[in-house]
Amino acid sequence: MRLRVKLMLAVVTLLALIFGICGSLLISASFDALLRSERDAALRTYYSVQSTLQLANSISPQSGIGDIAGTLTVLERRGRGLWDGALLRTDSETLFRSGLTPDQVETETGVCTVGYPSRDGAHLLQVSGAMTANGQKVSLYLLSDISQVYELRAAQLATYRKLLVLTVLLGAGGAWLMSAFLTRPLTRLTRASRQIAAGDLSSRADVRSGDELEALSHEFNAMADRLQENITELQENARRQTEFMGSFAHELKTPMTSIIGYADLIRRRMLSPEEEQEAANYIFSEGRRLESLSIKLLDLLMLKKRDFELAESSPAAIVTGVVRLLRPSLTRAGITLRYRAAEGRCMLEPDLTKSLLINLVDNSRKAMDNGGAVFIISEMTDTGCVISVTDNGRGIPAAELSRITEAFYRVDKSRSRAQGGVGLGLALCDEIARLHSGSLEIRSVEGRGTSITAYLNGGRV
């Protein structure tokens, strides 16, 4: 059952219950008031008649008890309508009877009783009592028809039932409109969730009710935003993984094709000694490139799966060692290598930090065709150290900056492959920086050079 139907039924049930109880109490109170009014009027009439009879008997007691009946006859003629039935009797005889015959109940002198007999569908009110006249007990019974009181109650009940039905119908209509208005935000939330489930991740619930439902819609939209981000991230990861596999297969295919081709030529002995030497050189260079690819790929996979322990290290010593290692080869390529390293100690993984620095310098070397300059700066920070490598090479287009840390991604694929690059260097550097609770920051201007800064936040000693 839908919520708006439940709300409507709840409101209608509550309305009918309240209206029923209040209406019943009101009709019952009105009926009791009218009944008391009739009872009081009948008692006044009875006491008035009884007083008149006693007065008449006291004025002329010698006239006998029969004169009391005559007095009652006169009262009936003059006060027509005061009662619908009367009976005056002694224990042995009936002195007066008119109209409806009252029930003869036991009476006591000085005591007045009220009864509510009914006859042939008529509702009556009877007042009974006794007095003493000429030394005898005389019982007086007065009967009034009060059917109009019950008829009025029946009419009120009939009107009340019609009003109850009308109230329930109007209440049901009003409750339906009210529940539809109150549940409209839930309808929007349901529609949005259904659209999201169908694949429309951009769908959102626009609820502005100023209550808890609006707060719920904000939380729902926040959840949908996070879900969309997660799915987008998963899709992006899947795309990168697909590209990774494609790039990896391509990187393997090219050297393997060359190796197989030249090896087949050598196997068939179809080459001159010079050509055999050239083929062997191709096989050797492509084999070295496959070796480099496998080593770097293995390093990248190991970095993602292993927990490395950081040790107290000197960034300056690491920088100095890398400069001493790489300077000869860079000098032969016409590249000047300079550095500045601040003294201090922090928590690092020395081998990984060395690998990071070597890859950054190698990346700078590949960005220079006709020589240039590379500048390494190491500085201490409150959380560890910062190492930056700056060159004046070709630079990186702004559109490529967001992707250069992806595995196998290369800005200039033909030149990188010719220089022995496999597109894993910056991916390794980025992963190493993450292992040190840090990150890479890349700034580059095309045609002017690149600066890559590694923030290593392993902790300051």
PLY file of the C-alpha trace (Angstrom):
ply
format ascii 1.0
element vertex 461
property float x
property float y
property float z
element edge 460
property int vertex1
property int vertex2
end_header
0.00 0.00 0.00
1.36 3.42 -0.95
2.31 5.88 1.75
-0.17 8.54 0.62
-3.00 5.98 0.88
-1.84 5.04 4.37
-1.75 8.71 5.37
-5.22 9.28 3.94
-6.67 6.26 5.75
-4.98 7.28 9.00
-6.35 10.84 8.79
-9.84 9.67 7.81
-9.91 7.07 10.59
-8.77 9.59 13.16
-11.26 12.19 11.89
-14.15 9.69 11.94
-13.19 8.52 15.42
-12.98 12.05 16.85
-16.14 13.20 15.06
-17.99 10.05 16.14
-17.04 10.36 19.79
-17.71 14.10 19.95
-21.01 13.82 18.06
-22.21 10.96 20.22
-21.31 12.82 23.41
-23.04 15.98 22.15
-26.26 14.17 21.19
-26.24 12.24 24.46
-25.74 15.45 26.44
-28.57 17.17 24.54
-30.88 14.21 25.12
-30.08 14.08 28.83
-30.70 17.83 29.13
-34.10 17.58 27.43
-35.01 14.56 29.56
-34.10 16.46 32.73
-36.12 19.41 31.52
-39.21 17.22 30.97
-38.65 15.54 34.34
-38.37 18.88 36.14
-41.51 20.19 34.39
-43.43 17.02 35.35
-42.27 17.30 38.99
-43.33 20.95 39.13
-46.73 20.04 37.75
-47.06 17.19 40.22
-46.13 19.31 43.22
-48.44 22.10 42.03
-51.37 19.68 41.67
-50.61 18.02 44.98
-50.44 21.39 46.76
-53.74 22.48 45.20
-55.46 19.29 46.29
-54.09 19.56 49.82
-55.17 23.19 49.98
-58.68 22.34 48.79
-58.95 19.57 51.41
-57.71 21.81 54.20
-60.20 24.59 53.37
-63.29 22.34 53.48
-62.37 19.07 55.18
-66.04 18.39 55.96
-66.83 18.07 52.25
-65.12 14.69 52.13
-62.53 13.08 49.99
-64.68 13.16 46.87
-64.25 16.93 46.64
-60.55 16.37 45.96
-61.47 14.51 42.78
-63.69 17.41 41.76
-60.82 19.81 42.28
-58.60 17.61 40.06
-61.34 17.70 37.38
-61.34 21.49 37.45
-57.53 21.57 37.22
-57.61 19.30 34.19
-60.08 21.56 32.38
-58.15 24.72 33.17
-54.65 23.28 32.64
-55.31 21.24 29.56
-52.04 19.81 28.25
-50.31 19.75 31.62
-50.46 15.92 31.56
-51.51 13.16 29.23
-52.85 10.83 31.89
-53.88 11.12 35.59
-55.04 8.75 38.30
-56.21 9.54 41.82
-57.10 6.62 44.06
-57.19 5.35 47.56
-56.30 1.87 48.58
-59.91 0.77 47.98
-61.29 2.89 45.14
-60.40 5.03 42.14
-61.37 8.68 42.65
-60.27 10.13 39.29
-58.95 8.81 35.96
-58.35 10.62 32.68
-56.27 10.14 29.50
-53.64 7.47 29.48
-53.75 5.09 32.39
-50.64 5.37 34.56
-48.92 2.30 35.96
-50.11 1.77 39.53
-46.90 1.49 41.49
-46.43 1.40 45.24
-46.41 4.91 46.71
-45.46 6.40 50.04
-46.74 9.54 51.65
-44.34 12.41 51.21
-42.22 10.51 48.67
-42.30 11.27 44.93
-40.97 8.77 42.37
-40.31 9.21 38.63
-40.55 6.42 36.05
-40.18 6.12 32.27
-42.67 3.53 30.97
-43.30 2.95 27.27
-46.44 1.80 25.49
-47.07 1.01 21.85
-43.83 2.73 20.82
-44.60 5.83 22.89
-42.15 7.02 25.57
-43.82 8.27 28.76
-42.78 9.95 32.00
-44.71 9.10 35.17
-44.61 10.90 38.48
-46.10 8.99 41.45
-46.68 10.01 45.05
-49.16 9.98 47.95
-50.74 12.43 50.36
-53.16 12.25 53.29
-56.73 13.56 52.94
-59.34 13.19 55.72
-57.13 10.65 57.39
-56.76 8.46 54.29
-53.80 7.79 52.00
-54.52 9.10 48.52
-52.15 8.16 45.66
-51.68 10.57 42.75
-50.24 9.47 39.38
-49.48 11.93 36.54
-48.35 10.68 33.11
-46.71 12.78 30.33
-45.86 11.75 26.79
-42.19 12.62 26.12
-41.89 10.82 22.77
-40.87 14.10 21.15
-37.64 14.01 23.14
-36.74 10.59 21.74
-37.89 11.66 18.27
-35.61 14.66 18.50
-32.71 12.40 19.47
-33.50 10.09 16.54
-33.59 13.09 14.17
-30.28 14.33 15.57
-28.77 10.86 15.11
-29.99 10.71 11.50
-28.55 14.17 10.79
-25.35 13.20 12.58
-24.94 10.08 10.41
-25.32 12.15 7.25
-22.83 14.70 8.55
-20.45 11.88 9.51
-20.59 10.43 5.99
-20.11 13.90 4.47
-17.26 14.64 6.88
-15.53 11.35 6.07
-15.86 12.00 2.32
-14.60 15.57 2.59
-11.90 14.45 5.02
-10.82 11.70 2.63
-10.54 14.20 -0.22
-8.65 16.68 1.91
-6.44 13.96 3.36
-5.66 12.70 -0.14
-4.62 16.16 -1.30
-2.64 16.76 1.88
-0.89 13.37 1.70
-0.13 13.94 -1.99
1.44 17.29 -1.11
3.39 15.85 1.82
4.64 12.82 -0.12
5.58 14.78 -3.25
9.23 15.05 -2.08
9.29 11.28 -1.59
7.89 10.86 -5.09
10.73 12.98 -6.43
13.26 10.97 -4.44
11.76 7.75 -5.77
11.83 9.04 -9.35
15.45 10.14 -8.99
16.52 6.82 -7.47
14.71 4.93 -10.24
16.49 7.02 -12.90
19.84 6.42 -11.22
19.12 2.69 -11.06
18.32 2.84 -14.80
21.77 4.32 -15.48
21.12 8.08 -15.45
23.73 9.02 -12.85
23.13 12.75 -13.37
19.58 12.56 -12.01
19.03 14.44 -8.72
16.09 15.07 -6.40
15.09 18.75 -6.25
13.20 18.99 -2.93
12.66 22.34 -1.22
10.22 21.63 1.57
12.21 23.18 4.41
11.90 20.08 6.58
13.51 16.69 7.19
12.60 15.56 3.67
14.68 18.38 2.20
17.58 17.32 4.42
17.06 13.75 3.24
17.13 14.90 -0.39
20.43 16.72 0.23
21.91 13.54 1.69
20.51 11.55 -1.24
22.03 13.97 -3.74
25.35 13.85 -1.90
25.21 10.06 -2.03
24.38 10.21 -5.75
27.29 12.60 -6.33
29.64 10.26 -4.53
28.23 7.28 -6.44
28.72 9.09 -9.73
32.27 9.99 -8.75
33.01 6.39 -7.78
31.54 5.00 -10.99
33.37 7.62 -13.04
36.56 6.71 -11.21
35.93 3.00 -11.84
35.28 3.70 -15.50
38.43 5.77 -15.68
40.42 3.03 -13.95
38.98 0.47 -16.35
39.93 2.71 -19.28
43.43 3.15 -17.92
43.74 -0.56 -17.32
42.65 -1.26 -20.88
45.12 1.30 -22.18
47.77 -0.18 -19.91
47.25 -3.66 -21.33
47.16 -2.33 -24.87
50.31 -0.30 -24.34
52.03 -3.21 -22.64
51.15 -5.54 -25.53
52.36 -2.94 -28.02
55.61 -2.42 -26.14
56.22 -6.16 -26.22
55.18 -6.60 -29.85
57.56 -4.09 -31.41
60.87 -5.40 -29.99
59.76 -9.01 -30.21
58.95 -8.56 -33.90
62.39 -7.07 -34.50
64.17 -9.77 -32.51
62.29 -12.60 -34.27
62.82 -11.06 -37.69
66.57 -10.47 -37.33
67.07 -13.79 -35.59
65.33 -15.53 -38.51
67.63 -13.78 -40.98
70.69 -14.89 -39.03
69.29 -18.44 -38.74
68.89 -18.66 -42.51
72.46 -17.37 -43.10
71.19 -14.88 -45.67
73.26 -11.92 -44.38
76.77 -10.68 -44.94
79.08 -10.38 -41.90
78.33 -6.65 -41.67
74.59 -7.25 -41.86
74.87 -10.02 -39.29
76.63 -7.60 -36.96
73.90 -4.99 -37.52
71.18 -7.61 -36.90
72.90 -8.74 -33.71
73.06 -5.11 -32.56
69.30 -4.74 -33.19
68.59 -7.93 -31.29
70.79 -6.75 -28.42
69.25 -3.25 -28.21
65.69 -4.56 -28.40
66.50 -7.21 -25.80
67.86 -4.48 -23.50
64.68 -2.49 -24.03
62.59 -5.54 -23.11
64.74 -6.00 -20.04
64.23 -2.36 -19.04
60.51 -2.70 -19.60
60.23 -5.84 -17.48
62.36 -4.39 -14.66
60.40 -1.14 -14.46
57.08 -2.92 -14.74
58.12 -5.29 -11.97
59.22 -2.35 -9.83
55.86 -0.63 -10.36
53.92 -3.75 -9.43
56.10 -4.36 -6.38
55.61 -0.77 -5.20
51.85 -1.23 -5.28
51.93 -4.48 -3.31
54.65 -4.00 -0.72
54.89 -2.00 2.50
58.28 -0.33 2.74
59.84 0.74 6.01
61.24 4.26 6.09
64.63 4.85 7.70
66.49 7.94 8.88
68.30 9.24 5.79
70.09 12.29 4.41
68.42 13.67 1.25
71.63 15.63 0.52
73.69 12.43 0.48
71.21 10.75 -1.88
71.23 13.73 -4.24
75.05 13.86 -4.18
75.29 10.15 -4.95
72.88 10.40 -7.91
74.72 13.42 -9.30
78.03 11.55 -9.08
76.45 8.57 -10.85
74.72 10.41 -13.68
76.99 13.38 -14.38
79.43 11.53 -16.72
76.73 10.23 -19.06
74.92 13.59 -19.07
78.16 15.43 -19.81
78.76 13.21 -22.84
75.28 14.13 -24.04
76.07 17.85 -23.68
73.87 18.29 -20.60
75.05 20.26 -17.57
73.98 18.85 -14.19
73.97 21.14 -11.15
72.49 20.69 -7.71
71.84 22.32 -4.31
71.05 20.13 -1.33
70.19 21.37 2.16
71.61 19.42 5.05
69.26 17.57 7.34
67.78 14.17 8.00
64.30 12.77 7.54
62.51 9.46 7.14
62.99 8.00 3.65
63.38 4.73 1.82
66.87 5.43 0.38
66.78 3.06 -2.59
63.35 4.22 -3.71
64.29 7.88 -3.28
67.41 7.26 -5.39
65.28 5.53 -8.04
62.84 8.47 -8.01
65.64 10.97 -8.55
67.28 8.90 -11.31
63.98 8.60 -13.16
63.31 12.36 -12.89
66.79 13.20 -14.25
66.41 10.59 -17.00
63.07 12.15 -17.92
64.79 15.53 -18.22
67.55 14.02 -20.36
65.02 12.67 -22.84
63.45 16.13 -23.12
66.68 17.59 -24.59
67.78 17.02 -28.18
70.90 19.19 -28.36
72.15 19.50 -24.83
70.87 21.66 -22.01
70.90 22.00 -18.24
69.38 20.07 -15.34
69.16 21.56 -11.86
68.42 19.45 -8.75
67.28 21.13 -5.51
66.74 19.37 -2.19
65.18 21.24 0.74
64.08 20.20 4.22
60.51 20.73 5.43
58.65 20.24 8.70
57.25 16.93 7.44
60.26 15.60 5.51
61.88 16.98 2.40
61.21 18.31 -1.09
63.27 17.30 -4.14
62.80 19.09 -7.44
64.37 18.51 -10.87
64.23 21.36 -13.37
65.35 21.33 -17.00
65.24 23.66 -20.01
64.10 21.03 -22.48
61.12 20.88 -24.82
58.51 21.14 -22.08
55.14 19.42 -21.92
51.91 20.65 -23.53
49.37 21.78 -20.95
46.81 19.26 -22.25
49.20 16.39 -21.48
50.14 17.30 -17.91
47.24 15.44 -16.28
48.22 12.11 -17.87
52.00 11.93 -17.86
52.11 9.92 -14.62
50.04 7.13 -16.22
51.88 3.93 -17.00
53.11 3.71 -20.64
51.93 7.23 -21.39
54.42 9.28 -23.45
54.01 12.79 -24.82
56.13 12.10 -27.91
55.86 8.37 -28.49
58.27 8.08 -31.43
61.04 10.09 -29.77
60.61 8.34 -26.41
60.82 4.91 -27.99
63.93 5.94 -29.95
65.51 7.07 -26.66
64.65 3.77 -24.95
61.70 5.11 -22.97
58.78 2.87 -22.04
56.57 5.46 -20.32
56.94 4.05 -16.81
59.41 6.49 -15.23
56.98 9.11 -13.96
54.48 6.41 -12.95
57.23 4.95 -10.71
58.06 8.39 -9.31
54.42 9.11 -8.52
54.04 5.77 -6.71
57.27 6.35 -4.73
56.03 9.78 -3.64
52.75 8.21 -2.48
54.66 5.66 -0.41
56.27 8.62 1.38
52.79 10.15 2.05
53.57 12.76 -0.60
52.88 13.65 -4.20
54.38 14.95 -7.44
53.87 18.50 -8.64
54.57 19.11 -12.32
55.00 22.56 -13.84
55.95 22.95 -17.46
56.00 25.54 -20.23
56.17 24.15 -23.73
59.45 25.18 -25.37
60.99 26.42 -22.13
61.32 23.42 -19.84
59.81 21.41 -17.03
60.07 21.35 -13.24
58.95 18.27 -11.32
58.80 18.48 -7.52
58.49 15.45 -5.26
57.06 16.10 -1.80
58.25 13.34 0.53
56.40 13.59 3.84
57.77 10.60 5.69
58.64 12.72 8.72
61.40 15.06 9.87
64.07 13.77 12.28
0 1
1 2
2 3
3 4
4 5
5 6
6 7
7 8
8 9
9 10
10 11
11 12
12 13
13 14
14 15
15 16
16 17
17 18
18 19
19 20
20 21
21 22
22 23
23 24
24 25
25 26
26 27
27 28
28 29
29 30
30 31
31 32
32 33
33 34
34 35
35 36
36 37
37 38
38 39
39 40
40 41
41 42
42 43
43 44
44 45
45 46
46 47
47 48
48 49
49 50
50 51
51 52
52 53
53 54
54 55
55 56
56 57
57 58
58 59
59 60
60 61
61 62
62 63
63 64
64 65
65 66
66 67
67 68
68 69
69 70
70 71
71 72
72 73
73 74
74 75
75 76
76 77
77 78
78 79
79 80
80 81
81 82
82 83
83 84
84 85
85 86
86 87
87 88
88 89
89 90
90 91
91 92
92 93
93 94
94 95
95 96
96 97
97 98
98 99
99 100
100 101
101 102
102 103
103 104
104 105
105 106
106 107
107 108
108 109
109 110
110 111
111 112
112 113
113 114
114 115
115 116
116 117
117 118
118 119
119 120
120 121
121 122
122 123
123 124
124 125
125 126
126 127
127 128
128 129
129 130
130 131
131 132
132 133
133 134
134 135
135 136
136 137
137 138
138 139
139 140
140 141
141 142
142 143
143 144
144 145
145 146
146 147
147 148
148 149
149 150
150 151
151 152
152 153
153 154
154 155
155 156
156 157
157 158
158 159
159 160
160 161
161 162
162 163
163 164
164 165
165 166
166 167
167 168
168 169
169 170
170 171
171 172
172 173
173 174
174 175
175 176
176 177
177 178
178 179
179 180
180 181
181 182
182 183
183 184
184 185
185 186
186 187
187 188
188 189
189 190
190 191
191 192
192 193
193 194
194 195
195 196
196 197
197 198
198 199
199 200
200 201
201 202
202 203
203 204
204 205
205 206
206 207
207 208
208 209
209 210
210 211
211 212
212 213
213 214
214 215
215 216
216 217
217 218
218 219
219 220
220 221
221 222
222 223
223 224
224 225
225 226
226 227
227 228
228 229
229 230
230 231
231 232
232 233
233 234
234 235
235 236
236 237
237 238
238 239
239 240
240 241
241 242
242 243
243 244
244 245
245 246
246 247
247 248
248 249
249 250
250 251
251 252
252 253
253 254
254 255
255 256
256 257
257 258
258 259
259 260
260 261
261 262
262 263
263 264
264 265
265 266
266 267
267 268
268 269
269 270
270 271
271 272
272 273
273 274
274 275
275 276
276 277
277 278
278 279
279 280
280 281
281 282
282 283
283 284
284 285
285 286
286 287
287 288
288 289
289 290
290 291
291 292
292 293
293 294
294 295
295 296
296 297
297 298
298 299
299 300
300 301
301 302
302 303
303 304
304 305
305 306
306 307
307 308
308 309
309 310
310 311
311 312
312 313
313 314
314 315
315 316
316 317
317 318
318 319
319 320
320 321
321 322
322 323
323 324
324 325
325 326
326 327
327 328
328 329
329 330
330 331
331 332
332 333
333 334
334 335
335 336
336 337
337 338
338 339
339 340
340 341
341 342
342 343
343 344
344 345
345 346
346 347
347 348
348 349
349 350
350 351
351 352
352 353
353 354
354 355
355 356
356 357
357 358
358 359
359 360
360 361
361 362
362 363
363 364
364 365
365 366
366 367
367 368
368 369
369 370
370 371
371 372
372 373
373 374
374 375
375 376
376 377
377 378
378 379
379 380
380 381
381 382
382 383
383 384
384 385
385 386
386 387
387 388
388 389
389 390
390 391
391 392
392 393
393 394
394 395
395 396
396 397
397 398
398 399
399 400
400 401
401 402
402 403
403 404
404 405
405 406
406 407
407 408
408 409
409 410
410 411
411 412
412 413
413 414
414 415
415 416
416 417
417 418
418 419
419 420
420 421
421 422
422 423
423 424
424 425
425 426
426 427
427 428
428 429
429 430
430 431
431 432
432 433
433 434
434 435
435 436
436 437
437 438
438 439
439 440
440 441
441 442
442 443
443 444
444 445
445 446
446 447
447 448
448 449
449 450
450 451
451 452
452 453
453 454
454 455
455 456
456 457
457 458
458 459
459 460
